[in-house]
C-alpha cells in the first residue's frame, strides 16, 4: 500500500516552494495538496503544469483539494485530479 501525504499550502507559497515540497515527499507516495481559498498561485494553468511535471519527475501521484471551483477546473485541465 502506498503512503499518503498531505501538504497544507499557504496563500503566500510560490510555485518554486510547492515544487520543493513535492521533492521532499516520499517517492511513490500519493501526495495531496490542500489549497487555501485565496491562493492565487494555482489559478494559472502554466504553474499547474509545472507542478504536475515536477510530481511526475519525483515519482509522486499528485492530487489537489480546493474549495475554489476555477482552481479545480484548471487542475483537471493540467492533468491533476482535483476535489472539493
SULLIN-V677146 format. One record per residue. N is the residue number from 1. RES is the residue in one letter. SS is DSSP state (H for helix, E for strand, L for the rest). PHI is phi in whole degrees, 0 to 359 (* if undefined). D_LAST is the distance of its C-alpha to the last C-alpha in whole Angstrom. Layout:
n->N res->RES ss->SS phi->PHI d_last->D_LAST
n->N res->RES ss->SS phi->PHI d_last->D_LAST
This chain:
n->1 res->X ss->L phi->* d_last->24
n->2 res->X ss->L phi->282 d_last->22
n->3 res->X ss->L phi->290 d_last->21
n->4 res->X ss->E phi->244 d_last->18
n->5 res->X ss->E phi->236 d_last->17
n->6 res->X ss->E phi->235 d_last->15
n->7 res->X ss->E phi->242 d_last->15
n->8 res->X ss->E phi->268 d_last->14
n->9 res->X ss->L phi->280 d_last->15
n->10 res->X ss->L phi->258 d_last->17
n->11 res->X ss->L phi->296 d_last->17
n->12 res->X ss->L phi->271 d_last->21
n->13 res->X ss->L phi->297 d_last->20
n->14 res->X ss->L phi->262 d_last->22
n->15 res->X ss->H phi->299 d_last->21
n->16 res->X ss->H phi->295 d_last->24
n->17 res->X ss->H phi->295 d_last->23
n->18 res->X ss->H phi->296 d_last->20
n->19 res->X ss->H phi->297 d_last->22
n->20 res->X ss->H phi->296 d_last->24
n->21 res->X ss->H phi->296 d_last->21
n->22 res->X ss->H phi->295 d_last->21
n->23 res->X ss->H phi->296 d_last->24
n->24 res->X ss->L phi->277 d_last->25
n->25 res->X ss->L phi->285 d_last->22
n->26 res->X ss->L phi->292 d_last->24
n->27 res->X ss->L phi->301 d_last->25
n->28 res->X ss->L phi->87 d_last->24
n->29 res->X ss->L phi->279 d_last->21
n->30 res->X ss->E phi->265 d_last->17
n->31 res->X ss->E phi->251 d_last->16
n->32 res->X ss->E phi->256 d_last->12
n->33 res->X ss->E phi->261 d_last->12
n->34 res->X ss->E phi->267 d_last->10
n->35 res->X ss->E phi->262 d_last->10
n->36 res->X ss->L phi->290 d_last->11
n->37 res->X ss->L phi->304 d_last->11
n->38 res->X ss->L phi->263 d_last->15
n->39 res->X ss->L phi->284 d_last->15
n->40 res->X ss->L phi->269 d_last->17
n->41 res->X ss->L phi->296 d_last->18
n->42 res->X ss->L phi->261 d_last->15
n->43 res->X ss->L phi->257 d_last->15
n->44 res->X ss->L phi->230 d_last->18
n->45 res->X ss->H phi->299 d_last->18
n->46 res->X ss->H phi->296 d_last->21
n->47 res->X ss->H phi->297 d_last->20
n->48 res->X ss->H phi->295 d_last->17
n->49 res->X ss->H phi->293 d_last->20
n->50 res->X ss->H phi->297 d_last->22
n->51 res->X ss->H phi->293 d_last->19
n->52 res->X ss->H phi->299 d_last->18
n->53 res->X ss->H phi->297 d_last->22
n->54 res->X ss->H phi->298 d_last->23
n->55 res->X ss->H phi->297 d_last->20
n->56 res->X ss->H phi->297 d_last->23
n->57 res->X ss->H phi->294 d_last->26
n->58 res->X ss->H phi->274 d_last->25
n->59 res->X ss->L phi->72 d_last->24
n->60 res->X ss->L phi->241 d_last->21
n->61 res->X ss->E phi->274 d_last->18
n->62 res->X ss->E phi->258 d_last->15
n->63 res->X ss->E phi->228 d_last->11
n->64 res->X ss->E phi->231 d_last->9
n->65 res->X ss->E phi->238 d_last->6
n->66 res->X ss->E phi->210 d_last->5
n->67 res->X ss->L phi->276 d_last->5
n->68 res->X ss->L phi->275 d_last->8
n->69 res->X ss->H phi->302 d_last->8
n->70 res->X ss->H phi->296 d_last->11
n->71 res->X ss->H phi->297 d_last->10
n->72 res->X ss->H phi->295 d_last->8
n->73 res->X ss->H phi->297 d_last->11
n->74 res->X ss->H phi->295 d_last->13
n->75 res->X ss->H phi->298 d_last->12
n->76 res->X ss->H phi->296 d_last->12
n->77 res->X ss->H phi->295 d_last->16
n->78 res->X ss->L phi->278 d_last->17
n->79 res->X ss->L phi->95 d_last->16
n->80 res->X ss->L phi->255 d_last->13
n->81 res->X ss->E phi->299 d_last->11
n->82 res->X ss->E phi->229 d_last->7
n->83 res->X ss->E phi->226 d_last->4
n->84 res->X ss->L phi->283 d_last->0
